[in-house]
């Protein structure tokens, strides 16, 4: 029963991504250019950020209270989670075309998603207190895709980094739109690297 719930959740998230991408079809291609074809320093910064995030997770995880490790996958239990991971691995081996197709979908979707999230969580936010609150919301939002609570809180720090980038760009240019694209560049590259690493993990 829990396996069925798991697949329903994953399917719902996938369908919602498709709907969102369709609604955003008329947006300027500038979002793609700013994420994939500009700001080399952002790529380097994101790689270092993800390295730091992974290191922090490995080092801190043993000391995290169990209640903060709760996530959607916890409802499946250890055996259910292992079974689903094994199913994903088998499906990626049986159908590499499907894996590549899903990766291609995310390549198209991620820049728009990053822009949308930046507009929701970073745009017009300059107060420190308000920034903390919105970034905690940003981090915990990732829990709906199975991220444990404490990882969601850790991602709030990543969100705060995006906020700093937004504010610095605004102070430099005086343009909120350019500031939004600057933080989108960072966010989009960060997401792409994570998806690429996840895809490589499945394939290899």
Buried (B, 14 or more C-beta within 10 A) or exposed (E): EBEEEBEEBBEEEEEEBEEEBEEBEEBEEEBBEBBBEBBEEBBEBBEEBBEEBEEEBEEEEEEBEEEEEBBBBBBBEEEBBEBBEEEEEEEBEEEEEEBEEBBEBBBEBBBBBBBBBBEEBBBEBEEEEEBBEBBBBBBBBBBEEBBBBBBBBBBBBBBBBBBBBBBEBBEEEEEBEBBBBBBBBBBBBBBBBBBEEEBEEBEE
